[in-house]
Amino acid sequence: MPNLDDVLAIILGGGRGARLHPLTKLRAKPAVPVAGKYRLIDIPISNCINSRIYRIAVLTQFHSVSLNRHITRTYQFDNFHTGWVQILAAEQTLQSDDWYQGTADAVRKQIREIVASDASHVLILAGDHLYRMDYAALTKFHWDNNADVTVAVQPVPKQEASRLGILKVSEDGRIAAFVEKPKDPAVQNQFISRPDDPERPFLGSMGIYVFKTSVLIDLLTNFPDHDDFGKDVIPNALRSHVVYGYNFDDYWRDIGTIRSFYETNLELASANSEFSFFDPESPIYTNPRILPGSSVQDSKLKDVLLSEGCRIVKSEVSNCVVGLRSHIGPGAKVKDSVVMGADFYDSPSGRQGEVPLGIGAKCVIEGAILDKNVRIGEGTVIKPFPRGTEIDAGTWVVQDGIVVIPKDTTILPNTRIAPE
């Protein structure tokens, strides 16, 4: 039986992240802040560490500077530990001068590093999901069944079927059929795996895979045009290899769109959140910053996930995530919003005429995402738009009705961003 030292975890850094624009305008998708003080990449890396899988490679390509910086600052094992977290960036070689063309192609272009690791098994993970999983249990299931490939699967409702890979599992747990993101209802009906559960009749792929290393290399090298795991590699593997489905019926969110990002963050601020960061057995790790405790003066807070280093003065904040170093000025009302905070504090003197960092006095902010280092001038009003509304006004963007203020943006005083 192999052991966890024989497992190499590979975390996919994602593509352009268009569905999370403008949060991905200046950063890779896994570097997007979540829950006030974390980044999305912290989730799979923490799951690996908690599962005692200590060899972790992160594949990066687009806007990777902040992601690389965060990983380098955060995940440093000491000299007496065999583990490591390393970054494998897209690069030109004598064999290829292309960028990563898909999830599988990204791994294919790093086969040399996989072979050099001498790992007998490879764990493939996504960098934009929120969940807590014991990968040791997943790999044990894989080994116990002597599987060539194991896919982590979860029950999903009908409305999610078109966004995920949908599969059918036989009684012994082997995957019998797989289809990627089926849009046709007739095709979906052929893949109902849970007829007794009308709320979640399908089994969806979580984008988490365990491969025997030899099988992974075989599938990637013998089929060089197979660039995506869900679309190409897994369906092809069903024809020639033993592929099992590992059931995971617990909290899992794909944070791939502005709407899902917004709603997931606000869920975390509620008192009955299904996912908790207050878990001493399986903590989520991140960069330990040296920041003062947050200061809340004469303010009213309700259902707020509050990070370190914040200053909230004579304000009302409800159902919000408030990120690191956030400043909310006197008389402001902030509701149903994700405030990511800032990377730094304004100097005490500031620049003459410049809008201060954070949310100014007497602002009304509702249904918005404020990215890092934004400056919201006093008296500004931001309200949500009807769902489905898409607007790009430059200094602000509306995605599916949610107002997003991009990173480093200044909104002048008394600006109104709201439906007419």
C-alpha positions as CSV (number, residue, x, y, z in Angstrom):
1,M,0.0,0.0,0.0
2,P,1.5,3.4,-0.9
3,N,1.6,6.2,1.7
4,L,1.0,9.9,1.6
5,D,4.6,10.7,1.0
6,D,4.1,9.1,-2.4
7,V,1.5,11.7,-3.4
8,L,2.2,14.9,-5.3
9,A,-0.5,17.5,-5.2
10,I,-0.9,19.8,-8.2
11,I,-3.1,22.8,-7.8
12,L,-4.3,24.4,-11.0
13,G,-3.9,28.2,-11.0
14,G,-6.7,28.7,-13.5
15,G,-7.0,30.6,-16.8
16,R,-7.9,34.2,-17.4
17,G,-10.8,34.1,-14.8
18,A,-13.1,36.1,-17.1
19,R,-16.2,35.1,-15.1
20,L,-14.6,36.7,-12.0
21,H,-13.7,40.0,-13.8
22,P,-12.9,42.6,-12.6
23,L,-11.5,40.8,-9.5
24,T,-9.1,39.0,-11.8
25,K,-8.1,42.1,-13.8
26,L,-4.9,42.4,-11.8
27,R,-4.5,39.0,-10.2
28,A,-4.8,35.3,-10.8
29,K,-8.1,33.7,-9.8
30,P,-6.6,31.7,-6.8
31,A,-5.2,35.0,-5.5
32,V,-8.6,36.6,-5.1
33,P,-9.2,37.4,-1.4
34,V,-12.0,35.5,0.4
35,A,-13.5,35.8,3.9
36,G,-11.7,39.0,4.7
37,K,-8.1,37.7,5.3
38,Y,-7.6,34.7,3.1
39,R,-7.0,34.0,-0.6
40,L,-8.7,31.2,-2.5
41,I,-5.4,29.4,-2.9
42,D,-5.2,29.0,0.9
43,I,-8.1,26.5,0.7
44,P,-6.5,23.6,-1.3
45,I,-3.1,24.2,0.2
46,S,-4.5,24.0,3.8
47,N,-6.5,20.9,2.9
48,C,-3.2,19.3,1.7
49,I,-1.4,20.2,4.9
50,N,-4.2,19.0,7.1
51,S,-4.3,15.8,5.1
52,R,-0.5,15.3,5.6
53,I,0.2,15.7,1.9
54,Y,3.3,18.0,2.0
55,R,4.5,18.0,-1.6
56,I,2.5,20.7,-3.4
57,A,3.0,22.3,-6.8
58,V,0.9,25.3,-7.9
59,L,0.6,25.8,-11.7
60,T,0.4,29.5,-12.6
61,Q,0.1,31.5,-15.8
62,F,-2.0,34.7,-15.8
63,H,-1.3,37.7,-13.5
64,S,0.7,35.4,-11.2
65,V,2.8,38.0,-9.3
66,S,0.5,38.5,-6.3
67,L,-0.2,34.7,-6.1
68,N,3.5,33.9,-6.2
69,R,4.2,36.5,-3.6
70,H,1.5,35.2,-1.3
71,I,2.6,31.6,-1.6
72,T,6.3,32.4,-1.0
73,R,5.5,34.5,2.1
74,T,3.0,32.1,3.6
75,Y,4.1,28.5,3.0
76,Q,7.7,27.9,4.2
77,F,8.5,24.6,5.8
78,D,11.7,24.5,7.9
79,N,14.9,22.8,7.0
80,F,14.0,19.7,9.0
81,H,10.8,19.1,7.0
82,T,10.6,17.2,3.8
83,G,7.6,19.2,2.5
84,W,7.5,22.1,0.1
85,V,5.1,24.3,-1.9
86,Q,6.5,25.3,-5.2
87,I,5.3,27.3,-8.1
88,L,5.4,25.9,-11.6
89,A,4.9,28.8,-14.0
90,A,4.1,28.4,-17.7
91,E,7.3,28.6,-19.7
92,Q,8.7,28.2,-23.2
93,T,10.8,25.1,-23.8
94,L,12.4,23.4,-26.8
95,Q,9.4,21.1,-26.9
96,S,6.7,23.8,-26.8
97,D,6.4,27.6,-26.9
98,D,2.7,27.6,-26.1
99,W,0.9,28.8,-23.0
100,Y,-1.2,26.3,-21.1
101,Q,-4.2,25.4,-23.3
102,G,-6.3,23.9,-20.6
103,T,-6.3,22.0,-17.3
104,A,-4.8,18.8,-18.7
105,D,-2.4,20.7,-21.0
106,A,-1.0,22.6,-18.0
107,V,-0.2,19.3,-16.2
108,R,1.2,17.9,-19.5
109,K,3.7,20.7,-19.8
110,Q,5.0,19.9,-16.3
111,I,5.4,16.1,-16.8
112,R,9.2,16.4,-16.4
113,E,8.7,17.9,-12.9
114,I,6.1,15.2,-12.1
115,V,8.6,12.4,-13.1
116,A,11.4,14.1,-11.1
117,S,9.2,14.1,-7.9
118,D,9.2,10.3,-8.1
119,A,5.6,10.3,-6.8
120,S,3.5,7.2,-7.4
121,H,0.2,9.1,-7.4
122,V,-0.8,12.6,-8.4
123,L,-3.6,14.6,-6.8
124,I,-5.1,17.2,-9.1
125,L,-6.9,20.1,-7.4
126,A,-8.6,23.4,-8.5
127,G,-7.7,26.7,-7.0
128,D,-11.1,28.4,-6.8
129,H,-13.2,26.2,-4.6
130,L,-14.3,26.6,-0.9
131,Y,-14.5,23.3,1.0
132,R,-12.8,21.2,3.6
133,M,-11.8,17.7,2.6
134,D,-9.5,15.0,4.0
135,Y,-7.5,14.1,0.9
136,A,-6.0,11.2,2.9
137,A,-9.4,9.5,2.9
138,L,-9.8,10.2,-0.8
139,T,-6.4,8.6,-1.6
140,K,-7.1,5.6,0.7
141,F,-10.3,5.0,-1.3
142,H,-8.3,5.2,-4.5
143,W,-5.7,2.7,-3.2
144,D,-8.3,0.3,-1.7
145,N,-10.1,0.0,-5.0
146,N,-6.8,-0.2,-7.0
147,A,-8.2,2.5,-9.2
148,D,-6.3,4.0,-12.1
149,V,-8.2,7.3,-11.7
150,T,-10.5,8.5,-8.9
151,V,-12.9,11.5,-9.3
152,A,-14.3,13.2,-6.3
153,V,-18.1,13.6,-6.9
154,Q,-20.9,15.4,-5.1
155,P,-24.7,15.4,-5.4
156,V,-25.8,18.5,-7.3
157,P,-29.2,20.1,-8.2
158,K,-30.6,20.3,-11.7
159,Q,-29.7,24.0,-12.1
160,E,-26.0,23.2,-11.6
161,A,-25.8,20.4,-14.1
162,S,-24.9,22.6,-17.0
163,R,-21.9,24.1,-15.1
164,L,-20.2,20.8,-14.1
165,G,-19.1,17.5,-15.4
166,I,-22.0,15.1,-14.7
167,L,-21.4,11.3,-14.4
168,K,-23.1,8.0,-13.7
169,V,-21.7,5.6,-11.1
170,S,-22.4,1.8,-11.1
171,E,-23.2,-0.1,-7.9
172,D,-19.5,-0.9,-7.2
173,G,-18.5,2.7,-7.4
174,R,-17.0,2.7,-10.8
175,I,-17.9,5.6,-13.2
176,A,-19.8,4.2,-16.1
177,A,-20.4,7.4,-18.1
178,F,-19.3,11.1,-18.0
179,V,-20.4,14.2,-19.8
180,E,-18.9,17.7,-19.4
181,K,-21.4,20.6,-18.8
182,P,-24.4,19.2,-20.6
183,K,-26.8,22.0,-21.7
184,D,-29.4,19.7,-23.4
185,P,-32.1,18.6,-20.9
186,A,-32.5,15.3,-22.8
187,V,-28.8,14.6,-22.2
188,Q,-29.1,15.6,-18.6
189,N,-32.0,13.2,-18.1
190,Q,-29.7,10.3,-19.2
191,F,-27.3,11.1,-16.3
192,I,-29.7,11.1,-13.4
193,S,-27.9,9.1,-10.7
194,R,-30.1,9.8,-7.7
195,P,-33.7,9.4,-8.8
196,D,-34.9,9.2,-5.2
197,D,-33.6,12.7,-4.5
198,P,-35.5,15.2,-6.6
199,E,-33.5,18.2,-5.1
200,R,-30.1,16.8,-6.1
201,P,-30.6,14.1,-8.7
202,F,-27.2,14.4,-10.4
203,L,-23.6,13.5,-9.4
204,G,-21.2,16.2,-10.4
205,S,-17.4,16.2,-10.7
206,M,-15.7,18.4,-8.2
207,G,-12.6,18.9,-10.4
208,I,-10.6,16.8,-7.9
209,Y,-8.8,13.8,-9.3
210,V,-6.3,11.1,-8.1
211,F,-4.2,9.4,-10.8
212,K,-1.6,6.7,-10.8
213,T,1.3,8.7,-12.1
214,S,2.0,6.2,-14.8
215,V,-1.6,6.4,-16.0
216,L,-1.6,10.2,-15.9
217,I,1.5,10.3,-18.0
218,D,0.1,7.7,-20.5
219,L,-3.2,9.6,-20.9
220,L,-1.4,13.0,-21.4
221,T,1.4,11.9,-23.7
222,N,-0.6,9.5,-25.9
223,F,-3.4,11.9,-26.5
224,P,-1.6,15.3,-27.0
225,D,-4.8,17.0,-28.2
226,H,-6.6,16.3,-25.0
227,D,-6.3,19.6,-23.2
228,D,-9.0,19.5,-20.5
229,F,-9.5,16.9,-17.8
230,G,-13.3,17.1,-17.7
231,K,-13.9,17.4,-21.4
232,D,-11.2,15.1,-22.8
233,V,-9.1,13.1,-20.3
234,I,-11.7,11.6,-18.0
235,P,-14.2,10.5,-20.7
236,N,-11.2,8.9,-22.6
237,A,-10.0,7.2,-19.4
238,L,-13.3,5.4,-19.0
239,R,-12.7,3.5,-22.2
240,S,-9.4,1.9,-21.1
241,H,-8.8,2.4,-17.3
242,V,-10.5,1.7,-14.0
243,V,-12.1,5.0,-12.9
244,Y,-13.9,5.3,-9.6
245,G,-16.1,8.0,-8.1
246,Y,-15.4,9.1,-4.5
247,N,-18.6,10.5,-2.8
248,F,-18.2,13.7,-0.9
249,D,-21.5,15.0,0.5
250,D,-20.3,18.0,2.4
251,Y,-20.0,21.7,2.0
252,W,-18.4,22.7,-1.4
253,R,-18.7,25.9,-3.4
254,D,-17.3,26.6,-6.8
255,I,-16.4,30.3,-6.6
256,G,-16.0,30.8,-10.3
257,T,-18.4,33.7,-10.9
258,I,-19.0,37.1,-9.3
259,R,-22.5,36.0,-8.1
260,S,-21.1,32.8,-6.5
261,F,-18.2,34.7,-5.0
262,Y,-20.5,37.4,-3.6
263,E,-23.1,35.0,-2.1
264,T,-20.5,32.6,-0.7
265,N,-18.7,35.5,1.2
266,L,-22.0,36.7,2.6
267,E,-22.9,33.2,3.7
268,L,-19.6,33.2,5.7
269,A,-20.7,36.3,7.6
270,S,-24.0,34.8,8.8
271,A,-24.4,33.2,12.2
272,N,-25.5,29.9,10.7
273,S,-22.8,29.6,8.0
274,E,-22.3,26.0,6.7
275,F,-18.6,26.5,6.4
276,S,-16.6,27.6,9.5
277,F,-13.1,29.0,9.7
278,F,-13.3,28.3,13.5
279,D,-12.1,24.7,13.2
280,P,-9.1,23.8,15.4
281,E,-8.7,20.4,13.8
282,S,-8.5,21.5,10.2
283,P,-7.6,25.2,10.2
284,I,-7.2,27.3,7.0
285,Y,-3.8,28.8,6.9
286,T,-2.8,32.1,5.4
287,N,-0.1,34.8,5.6
288,P,0.3,35.8,9.3
289,R,0.3,39.6,9.2
290,I,1.4,41.9,12.0
291,L,-1.7,44.0,12.4
292,P,-3.4,45.8,15.3
293,G,-6.7,44.6,16.6
294,S,-9.7,46.2,14.9
295,S,-11.1,49.3,16.4
296,V,-14.9,49.8,16.5
297,Q,-16.1,53.1,17.8
298,D,-19.7,53.9,18.6
299,S,-20.9,51.7,15.7
300,K,-23.6,49.1,15.1
301,L,-22.5,45.8,13.6
302,K,-24.7,42.8,12.8
303,D,-23.6,39.6,11.1
304,V,-20.2,40.9,10.2
305,L,-17.0,38.9,9.4
306,L,-14.4,41.3,10.6
307,S,-10.7,41.0,9.9
308,E,-7.7,42.5,11.7
309,G,-6.4,46.1,11.5
310,C,-9.8,47.7,10.7
311,R,-11.2,51.1,11.9
312,I,-15.0,51.5,12.0
313,V,-16.2,54.9,13.3
314,K,-19.8,55.7,14.1
315,S,-21.1,53.5,11.3
316,E,-23.8,50.8,10.7
317,V,-22.5,47.6,9.1
318,S,-24.7,44.6,8.5
319,N,-24.4,41.3,6.6
320,C,-20.9,42.1,5.4
321,V,-17.4,40.8,5.1
322,V,-14.9,43.4,6.2
323,G,-11.3,42.7,5.0
324,L,-7.9,43.6,6.4
325,R,-7.1,47.3,7.1
326,S,-10.6,48.5,6.1
327,H,-11.6,52.0,7.1
328,I,-15.3,52.9,7.4
329,G,-16.0,56.6,8.1
330,P,-18.5,58.3,10.4
331,G,-22.2,58.1,9.4
332,A,-21.6,55.4,6.7
333,K,-24.1,52.6,6.2
334,V,-22.8,49.4,4.7
335,K,-25.1,46.5,4.0
336,D,-24.9,43.2,2.1
337,S,-21.4,43.9,0.8
338,V,-17.9,42.5,0.5
339,V,-15.3,45.0,1.6
340,M,-11.8,43.6,0.8
341,G,-9.8,46.2,2.7
342,A,-6.4,47.4,1.8
343,D,-2.8,46.3,1.4
344,F,-1.5,49.3,3.4
345,Y,-2.6,52.3,5.5
346,D,-2.7,55.9,4.3
347,S,0.1,58.0,5.6
348,P,-1.1,60.3,8.5
349,S,-0.7,63.4,6.4
350,G,-2.0,62.0,3.1
351,R,-1.9,63.8,-0.2
352,Q,-3.7,67.1,-0.4
353,G,-7.1,66.7,-2.2
354,E,-6.8,62.9,-2.4
355,V,-9.8,60.8,-1.4
356,P,-8.8,58.8,1.7
357,L,-8.4,55.1,1.6
358,G,-11.6,53.2,2.5
359,I,-15.2,54.2,2.7
360,G,-15.8,57.8,3.4
361,A,-18.2,59.5,5.8
362,K,-22.0,59.4,5.1
363,C,-21.6,56.8,2.3
364,V,-24.4,54.3,1.7
365,I,-23.1,51.0,0.3
366,E,-25.4,48.1,-0.5
367,G,-25.0,45.0,-2.6
368,A,-21.5,45.7,-3.6
369,I,-18.0,44.2,-3.8
370,L,-15.2,46.7,-3.0
371,D,-11.9,45.4,-4.1
372,K,-8.6,46.2,-2.3
373,N,-7.3,49.7,-1.9
374,V,-10.4,51.5,-3.2
375,R,-11.1,55.1,-2.1
376,I,-14.8,55.8,-1.8
377,G,-15.4,59.6,-1.5
378,E,-17.8,60.8,1.2
379,G,-21.5,60.9,0.4
380,T,-21.2,58.2,-2.3
381,V,-24.3,56.0,-2.8
382,I,-24.0,52.5,-4.2
383,K,-27.1,50.3,-4.7
384,P,-27.5,46.9,-6.4
385,F,-29.0,46.6,-9.9
386,P,-31.5,44.0,-11.0
387,R,-30.1,40.5,-11.5
388,G,-28.7,40.0,-14.9
389,T,-27.6,43.6,-15.4
390,E,-24.2,44.0,-17.0
391,I,-22.4,47.4,-17.1
392,D,-18.8,48.4,-17.5
393,A,-18.4,52.1,-16.6
394,G,-14.6,51.9,-16.2
395,T,-14.3,53.0,-12.5
396,W,-17.1,50.6,-11.6
397,V,-18.6,47.4,-13.1
398,V,-21.9,45.7,-12.6
399,Q,-21.9,41.9,-13.0
400,D,-25.2,40.1,-12.7
401,G,-26.6,43.1,-10.8
402,I,-23.7,43.3,-8.3
403,V,-21.7,46.5,-8.3
404,V,-17.9,45.8,-8.2
405,I,-15.4,48.6,-7.6
406,P,-12.1,47.3,-9.1
407,K,-8.8,47.3,-7.1
408,D,-7.0,50.7,-6.6
409,T,-10.0,52.7,-7.9
410,T,-11.1,56.1,-6.6
411,I,-14.7,57.1,-6.5
412,L,-15.2,60.8,-6.2
413,P,-17.3,62.3,-3.4
414,N,-21.1,62.3,-3.8
415,T,-21.0,59.8,-6.7
416,R,-24.2,57.8,-7.2
417,I,-24.1,54.3,-8.6
418,A,-27.6,52.9,-8.6
419,P,-30.5,52.0,-10.9
420,E,-32.3,55.1,-12.2
